[in-house]
Amino acid sequence: MSDMQQGSEVARLLQRIRAEYESARRGLSGLASGTCQHTIITQKMENMSKYHQELRAIVGDTAMELVAQVLDDAPDTTPLSAQYLGEPTKRLSEEEYTC
């Protein structure tokens, strides 16, 4: 794999990890609850682990540093009003929460 291809693959994996992370965060306050909510979040974390393993195969031990940086830069998807006033956060569609 060329350096260009590796760079593209690293970027793709980091984007997937970030997307799974943000989706899991939204799952904490979405339509799903109880076992279904747990199942969704567990699946997102398992996906993140799979992508991290693929990333580590490409970049080695620096994979965790890259993931930490990407997740640290991820926006907080909770509206400010919900953070400070305890208001419900945005609900996602039922299609996103099929168990």
Kinemage of the C-alpha trace (Angstrom):
@kinemage 1
@onewidth
@group {chain A} dominant
@subgroup {mainchain}
@vectorlist {calphas} color= white
{ca met a 1} P 0.000 0.000 0.000
{ca ser a 2} L 1.470 3.389 -0.973
{ca asp a 3} L 1.872 6.264 1.491
{ca met a 4} L -1.022 8.073 -0.194
{ca gln a 5} L -3.291 5.054 0.141
{ca gln a 6} L -2.248 4.570 3.766
{ca gly a 7} L -3.017 8.214 4.512
{ca ser a 8} L -6.442 7.888 2.945
{ca glu a 9} L -7.137 4.677 4.872
{ca val a 10} L -6.030 6.295 8.145
{ca ala a 11} L -8.324 9.256 7.494
{ca arg a 12} L -11.226 6.925 6.636
{ca leu a 13} L -10.755 4.845 9.787
{ca leu a 14} L -10.501 7.920 11.999
{ca gln a 15} L -13.681 9.309 10.424
{ca arg a 16} L -15.505 6.014 11.077
{ca ile a 17} L -14.312 5.953 14.699
{ca arg a 18} L -15.531 9.512 15.213
{ca ala a 19} L -18.894 8.750 13.586
{ca glu a 20} L -19.417 5.678 15.799
{ca tyr a 21} L -18.458 7.690 18.891
{ca glu a 22} L -20.858 10.513 18.068
{ca ser a 23} L -23.613 8.024 17.296
{ca ala a 24} L -23.091 6.267 20.638
{ca arg a 25} L -23.241 9.609 22.467
{ca arg a 26} L -26.517 10.444 20.757
{ca gly a 27} L -27.770 6.989 21.692
{ca leu a 28} L -27.502 7.890 25.355
{ca ser a 29} L -30.417 10.262 25.036
{ca gly a 30} L -32.282 9.024 21.976
{ca leu a 31} L -35.556 7.178 21.535
{ca ala a 32} L -34.149 3.848 22.634
{ca ser a 33} L -34.040 2.895 26.271
{ca gly a 34} L -33.003 0.006 28.469
{ca thr a 35} L -31.720 -3.103 26.739
{ca cys a 36} L -32.137 -1.686 23.229
{ca gln a 37} L -30.135 1.424 24.130
{ca his a 38} L -27.406 -0.739 25.678
{ca thr a 39} L -27.310 -2.945 22.581
{ca ile a 40} L -26.886 0.052 20.298
{ca ile a 41} L -24.116 1.618 22.335
{ca thr a 42} L -22.334 -1.733 22.720
{ca gln a 43} L -22.405 -2.219 18.941
{ca lys a 44} L -20.972 1.271 18.385
{ca met a 45} L -18.133 0.575 20.841
{ca glu a 46} L -17.411 -2.781 19.168
{ca asn a 47} L -17.273 -1.042 15.799
{ca met a 48} L -14.856 1.528 17.220
{ca ser a 49} L -12.650 -1.292 18.511
{ca lys a 50} L -12.625 -2.978 15.097
{ca tyr a 51} L -11.640 0.266 13.362
{ca his a 52} L -8.963 0.917 15.997
{ca gln a 53} L -7.443 -2.516 15.352
{ca glu a 54} L -7.363 -1.799 11.612
{ca leu a 55} L -5.780 1.588 12.291
{ca arg a 56} L -3.187 0.046 14.589
{ca ala a 57} L -2.212 -2.405 11.852
{ca ile a 58} L -1.348 0.599 9.664
{ca val a 59} L 0.217 3.109 12.092
{ca gly a 60} L 1.264 0.975 15.051
{ca asp a 61} L 1.164 2.180 18.626
{ca thr a 62} L 0.374 5.771 17.640
{ca ala a 63} L -3.168 4.640 16.764
{ca met a 64} L -4.480 5.378 20.268
{ca glu a 65} L -2.996 8.881 20.196
{ca leu a 66} L -4.712 9.560 16.869
{ca val a 67} L -8.040 8.229 18.156
{ca ala a 68} L -7.764 10.274 21.353
{ca gln a 69} L -7.084 13.420 19.329
{ca val a 70} L -10.019 12.791 16.976
{ca leu a 71} L -12.427 12.103 19.842
{ca asp a 72} L -11.148 15.073 21.814
{ca asp a 73} L -11.877 17.274 18.781
{ca ala a 74} L -15.368 15.771 18.316
{ca pro a 75} L -18.131 18.269 19.019
{ca asp a 76} L -20.333 17.801 22.040
{ca thr a 77} L -23.637 16.823 20.482
{ca thr a 78} L -25.622 17.793 23.569
{ca pro a 79} L -27.256 21.219 23.221
{ca leu a 80} L -26.033 23.767 25.755
{ca ser a 81} L -29.527 24.126 27.175
{ca ala a 82} L -29.608 20.394 27.928
{ca gln a 83} L -26.169 20.498 29.519
{ca tyr a 84} L -27.125 23.219 31.964
{ca leu a 85} L -30.879 22.896 32.359
{ca gly a 86} L -31.373 19.152 32.107
{ca glu a 87} L -33.649 19.497 29.074
{ca pro a 88} L -34.058 16.502 26.750
{ca thr a 89} L -31.610 16.335 23.898
{ca lys a 90} L -32.478 15.932 20.240
{ca arg a 91} L -34.248 12.669 19.491
{ca leu a 92} L -33.159 10.519 16.591
{ca ser a 93} L -35.397 8.675 14.193
{ca glu a 94} L -36.574 5.155 14.940
{ca glu a 95} L -34.621 3.818 11.950
{ca glu a 96} L -31.409 4.625 13.805
{ca tyr a 97} L -32.536 2.534 16.764
{ca thr a 98} L -33.612 -0.791 15.344
{ca cys a 99} L -32.681 -3.584 17.749
